[in-house]
Amino acid sequence: MYLERRKAWIYEVPLTAVHHLRESLNAVPPEQPIPDDIIAKYDPPVLASAVKLWLLELDPPIACWEGWEDLRRLYPNGSWSCLLCCSPFR
């Protein structure tokens, strides 16, 4: 089960599907919950890619290069390398 959840983060998905989901989510007013029918239309890898895109578009970003060492300290045994495999920059 862990492997299947992990795969959702690393599958390549059509960028058009990710942007379509993002546009659908952006159309929901902030004070309203996201309708289940929007989420139900997409496979988990598309949902995961939309989350990654959202994280990349945050202003200010969650982590910059200046904070990379701080992020690495959270995973002292080297397991932080899993972050690289999920990175959209790889």
MDTraj code that builds the backbone (N, CA, C; nanometers):
import mdtraj as md
import numpy as np

residues = "MET TYR LEU GLU ARG ARG LYS ALA TRP ILE TYR GLU VAL PRO LEU THR ALA VAL HIS HIS LEU ARG GLU SER LEU ASN ALA VAL PRO PRO GLU GLN PRO ILE PRO ASP ASP ILE ILE ALA LYS TYR ASP PRO PRO VAL LEU ALA SER ALA VAL LYS LEU TRP LEU LEU GLU LEU ASP PRO PRO ILE ALA CYS TRP GLU GLY TRP GLU ASP LEU ARG ARG LEU TYR PRO ASN GLY SER TRP SER CYS LEU LEU CYS CYS SER PRO PHE ARG".split()
xyz = np.array([
    [0.0820, -0.1193, 0.0000],
    [0.0000, 0.0000, 0.0000],
    [0.0865, 0.1257, 0.0000],
    [0.1962, 0.1231, 0.0780],
    [0.2866, 0.2388, 0.0802],
    [0.3401, 0.2663, -0.0596],
    [0.3780, 0.1602, -0.1300],
    [0.4343, 0.1764, -0.2623],
    [0.3345, 0.2411, -0.3577],
    [0.2087, 0.2013, -0.3490],
    [0.1072, 0.2607, -0.4360],
    [0.0874, 0.4093, -0.4054],
    [0.0896, 0.4447, -0.2775],
    [0.0752, 0.5867, -0.2425],
    [0.1948, 0.6661, -0.2908],
    [0.3134, 0.6070, -0.2793],
    [0.4347, 0.6747, -0.3242],
    [0.4321, 0.6940, -0.4757],
    [0.3837, 0.5947, -0.5478],
    [0.3781, 0.6044, -0.6937],
    [0.2904, 0.7206, -0.7386],
    [0.1894, 0.7522, -0.6621],
    [0.1011, 0.8634, -0.6987],
    [0.1798, 0.9931, -0.7090],
    [0.2894, 1.0046, -0.6343],
    [0.3691, 1.1273, -0.6350],
    [0.4725, 1.1301, -0.7462],
    [0.5060, 1.0141, -0.8056],
    [0.6151, 1.0133, -0.9025],
    [0.5720, 0.9790, -1.0447],
    [0.4488, 0.9392, -1.0661],
    [0.4007, 0.9137, -1.2019],
    [0.4011, 1.0420, -1.2832],
    [0.4352, 1.0289, -1.4102],
    [0.4206, 1.1429, -1.4997],
    [0.2757, 1.1472, -1.5452],
    [0.2183, 1.2642, -1.5412],
    [0.0785, 1.2803, -1.5807],
    [0.0697, 1.3918, -1.6840],
    [-0.0367, 1.3926, -1.7641],
    [-0.0517, 1.5004, -1.8624],
    [-0.0664, 1.6363, -1.7935],
    [0.0166, 1.7290, -1.8341],
    [0.0136, 1.8614, -1.7735],
    [-0.1204, 1.9301, -1.7963],
    [-0.1854, 1.8994, -1.9070],
    [-0.3158, 1.9606, -1.9330],
    [-0.4182, 1.9177, -1.8286],
    [-0.4099, 1.7923, -1.7829],
    [-0.5024, 1.7446, -1.6789],
    [-0.4766, 1.8171, -1.5473],
    [-0.3498, 1.8377, -1.5157],
    [-0.3142, 1.9069, -1.3916],
    [-0.3643, 2.0513, -1.3954],
    [-0.3457, 2.1182, -1.5078],
    [-0.3908, 2.2571, -1.5189],
    [-0.5433, 2.2666, -1.5214],
    [-0.6085, 2.1687, -1.5807],
    [-0.7550, 2.1687, -1.5797],
    [-0.8060, 2.1535, -1.4366],
    [-0.7448, 2.0638, -1.3600],
    [-0.7833, 2.0467, -1.2192],
    [-0.7572, 2.1753, -1.1424],
    [-0.6424, 2.2374, -1.1656],
    [-0.6107, 2.3620, -1.0946],
    [-0.7136, 2.4703, -1.1250],
    [-0.7513, 2.4826, -1.2506],
    [-0.8520, 2.5819, -1.2874],
    [-0.9869, 2.5523, -1.2213],
    [-1.0223, 2.4240, -1.2145],
    [-1.1482, 2.3855, -1.1488],
    [-1.1443, 2.4192, -1.0007],
    [-1.0316, 2.3924, -0.9374],
    [-1.0181, 2.4218, -0.7937],
    [-1.0159, 2.5723, -0.7682],
    [-0.9510, 2.6472, -0.8551],
    [-0.9453, 2.7926, -0.8386],
    [-1.0816, 2.8572, -0.8580],
    [-1.1714, 2.7902, -0.9281],
    [-1.3050, 2.8450, -0.9505],
    [-1.3955, 2.8318, -0.8279],
    [-1.3560, 2.7490, -0.7319],
    [-1.4351, 2.7315, -0.6095],
    [-1.4046, 2.8481, -0.5160],
    [-1.5059, 2.9208, -0.4714],
    [-1.4811, 3.0317, -0.3778],
    [-1.4113, 2.9822, -0.2507],
    [-1.3182, 3.0619, -0.1969],
    [-1.2400, 3.0184, -0.0807],
    [-1.3236, 2.9778, 0.0406],
    [-1.4397, 3.0384, 0.0566],
    [-1.5206, 3.0075, 0.1751],
    [-1.6032, 2.8799, 0.1590],
    [-1.6022, 2.8208, 0.0410],
    [-1.6810, 2.6996, 0.0166],
    [-1.5904, 2.5767, 0.0118],
    [-1.6430, 2.4617, 0.0536],
    [-1.5636, 2.3386, 0.0435],
    [-1.5500, 2.2959, -0.1028],
    [-1.4463, 2.2205, -0.1310],
    [-1.4255, 2.1700, -0.2665],
    [-1.5256, 2.0576, -0.2917],
    [-1.6040, 2.0669, -0.3969],
    [-1.7024, 1.9625, -0.4261],
    [-1.6352, 1.8283, -0.4571],
    [-1.6937, 1.7212, -0.4066],
    [-1.6382, 1.5875, -0.4280],
    [-1.6332, 1.5496, -0.5748],
    [-1.7268, 1.5994, -0.6537],
    [-1.7299, 1.5601, -0.7945],
    [-1.6087, 1.6130, -0.8719],
    [-1.5498, 1.7232, -0.8276],
    [-1.4278, 1.7727, -0.8924],
    [-1.3138, 1.6750, -0.8682],
    [-1.2970, 1.6345, -0.7436],
    [-1.1878, 1.5436, -0.7072],
    [-1.2087, 1.4055, -0.7692],
    [-1.3314, 1.3594, -0.7755],
    [-1.3607, 1.2243, -0.8245],
    [-1.3259, 1.2056, -0.9722],
    [-1.3147, 1.3137, -1.0468],
    [-1.2850, 1.3051, -1.1902],
    [-1.1404, 1.2664, -1.2195],
    [-1.0519, 1.2762, -1.1208],
    [-0.9084, 1.2627, -1.1457],
    [-0.8478, 1.1455, -1.0703],
    [-0.7456, 1.0856, -1.1310],
    [-0.6694, 0.9790, -1.0674],
    [-0.5755, 1.0385, -0.9626],
    [-0.5337, 0.9567, -0.8648],
    [-0.4430, 1.0080, -0.7612],
    [-0.3156, 1.0738, -0.8134],
    [-0.2498, 1.0228, -0.9182],
    [-0.1300, 1.0937, -0.9653],
    [-0.1580, 1.2355, -1.0151],
    [-0.2746, 1.2591, -1.0731],
    [-0.3100, 1.3948, -1.1172],
    [-0.3339, 1.4840, -0.9955],
    [-0.4006, 1.4300, -0.8950],
    [-0.4229, 1.5065, -0.7719],
    [-0.2901, 1.5422, -0.7060],
    [-0.1981, 1.4444, -0.6999],
    [-0.0672, 1.4692, -0.6392],
    [0.0092, 1.5744, -0.7189],
    [0.0018, 1.5682, -0.8504],
    [0.0706, 1.6683, -0.9326],
    [0.0107, 1.8071, -0.9127],
    [-0.1186, 1.8149, -0.8924],
    [-0.1819, 1.9447, -0.8661],
    [-0.1345, 2.0010, -0.7320],
    [-0.1169, 1.9145, -0.6335],
    [-0.0642, 1.9598, -0.5039],
    [0.0782, 2.0106, -0.5213],
    [0.1612, 1.9365, -0.5978],
    [0.2986, 1.9807, -0.6224],
    [0.3003, 2.1152, -0.6947],
    [0.2132, 2.1322, -0.7922],
    [0.2057, 2.2592, -0.8646],
    [0.1653, 2.3722, -0.7711],
    [0.0678, 2.3453, -0.6857],
    [0.0227, 2.4459, -0.5882],
    [0.1387, 2.4859, -0.4970],
    [0.2158, 2.3862, -0.4499],
    [0.3292, 2.4165, -0.3620],
    [0.4339, 2.5008, -0.4346],
    [0.4549, 2.4714, -0.5626],
    [0.5521, 2.5484, -0.6401],
    [0.5073, 2.6923, -0.6633],
    [0.3767, 2.7136, -0.6699],
    [0.3246, 2.8465, -0.7007],
    [0.2994, 2.9328, -0.5774],
    [0.3223, 2.8791, -0.4592],
    [0.3018, 2.9601, -0.3381],
    [0.3963, 3.0795, -0.3381],
    [0.3460, 3.1895, -0.2900],
    [0.4276, 3.3090, -0.2817],
    [0.4127, 3.3680, -0.1423],
    [0.5092, 3.3558, -0.0564],
    [0.6432, 3.3031, -0.0783],
    [0.6430, 3.1500, -0.0780],
    [0.7426, 3.0906, -0.1418],
    [0.7491, 2.9443, -0.1472],
    [0.7734, 2.8834, -0.0095],
    [0.7362, 2.7578, 0.0035],
    [0.7545, 2.6886, 0.1314],
    [0.9010, 2.6758, 0.1669],
    [0.9839, 2.6381, 0.0706],
    [1.1269, 2.6208, 0.0955],
    [1.2054, 2.6760, -0.0225],
    [1.3058, 2.7540, 0.0079],
    [1.3960, 2.8056, -0.0943],
    [1.5312, 2.7380, -0.0753],
    [1.6217, 2.7641, -0.1653],
    [1.7550, 2.7058, -0.1516],
    [1.8186, 2.7470, -0.0198],
    [1.7859, 2.8658, 0.0279],
    [1.8446, 2.9117, 0.1539],
    [1.8038, 2.8214, 0.2703],
    [1.6881, 2.7575, 0.2613],
    [1.6406, 2.6712, 0.3688],
    [1.6676, 2.5232, 0.3477],
    [1.7453, 2.4904, 0.2417],
    [1.7679, 2.3499, 0.2092],
    [1.8358, 2.2740, 0.3237],
    [1.9356, 2.3327, 0.3862],
    [2.0061, 2.2639, 0.4960],
    [1.9123, 2.2411, 0.6143],
    [1.8251, 2.3352, 0.6411],
    [1.7273, 2.3162, 0.7481],
    [1.6352, 2.1991, 0.7156],
    [1.5948, 2.1895, 0.5905],
    [1.5094, 2.0793, 0.5484],
    [1.5826, 1.9464, 0.5607],
    [1.7078, 1.9432, 0.5235],
    [1.7867, 1.8201, 0.5336],
    [1.8019, 1.7748, 0.6786],
    [1.8091, 1.8688, 0.7724],
    [1.8228, 1.8328, 0.9136],
    [1.7008, 1.7575, 0.9657],
    [1.5866, 1.7734, 0.8997],
    [1.4672, 1.6999, 0.9404],
    [1.4823, 1.5501, 0.9136],
    [1.5716, 1.5143, 0.8184],
    [1.5931, 1.3755, 0.7792],
    [1.7418, 1.3436, 0.7896],
    [1.7944, 1.3329, 0.9135],
    [1.9388, 1.3190, 0.9311],
    [1.9977, 1.1881, 0.8790],
    [1.9177, 1.0839, 0.8637],
    [1.9723, 0.9552, 0.8200],
    [1.9818, 0.9440, 0.6686],
    [1.9575, 1.0509, 0.5957],
    [1.9688, 1.0485, 0.4507],
    [1.8393, 1.0165, 0.3796],
    [1.7314, 0.9925, 0.4531],
    [1.6051, 0.9603, 0.3870],
    [1.5467, 1.0806, 0.3155],
    [1.6074, 1.1973, 0.3324],
    [1.5611, 1.3167, 0.2618],
    [1.5768, 1.3019, 0.1117],
    [1.6595, 1.2064, 0.0683],
    [1.6786, 1.1891, -0.0759],
    [1.5486, 1.1513, -0.1449],
    [1.4503, 1.0998, -0.0692],
    [1.3214, 1.0686, -0.1297],
    [1.2525, 1.1961, -0.1767],
    [1.2889, 1.3102, -0.1184],
    [1.2316, 1.4371, -0.1633],
    [1.2764, 1.4688, -0.3058],
    [1.3974, 1.4279, -0.3393],
    [1.4482, 1.4550, -0.4729],
    [1.3757, 1.3734, -0.5785],
    [1.3396, 1.2495, -0.5461],
    [1.2720, 1.1668, -0.6453],
    [1.1323, 1.2179, -0.6744],
    [1.0760, 1.2920, -0.5820],
    [0.9414, 1.3454, -0.6017],
    [0.9444, 1.4877, -0.6560],
    [1.0637, 1.5423, -0.6686],
    [1.0752, 1.6810, -0.7116],
    [1.0372, 1.6983, -0.8566],
    [0.9627, 1.8031, -0.8885],
    [0.9304, 1.8295, -1.0281],
    [1.0509, 1.8800, -1.1065],
    [1.1635, 1.9077, -1.0369],
    [1.2821, 1.9596, -1.1021],
    [1.3792, 1.8506, -1.1435],
    [1.3478, 1.7246, -1.1168],
    [1.4440, 1.6177, -1.1470],
    [1.4488, 1.5878, -1.2933],
])
top = md.Topology()
chain = top.add_chain()
for i, resn in enumerate(residues, 1):
    res = top.add_residue(resn, chain, resSeq=i)
    for name in ("N", "CA", "C"):
        top.add_atom(name, md.element.get_by_symbol(name[0]), res)
traj = md.Trajectory(xyz[None], top)
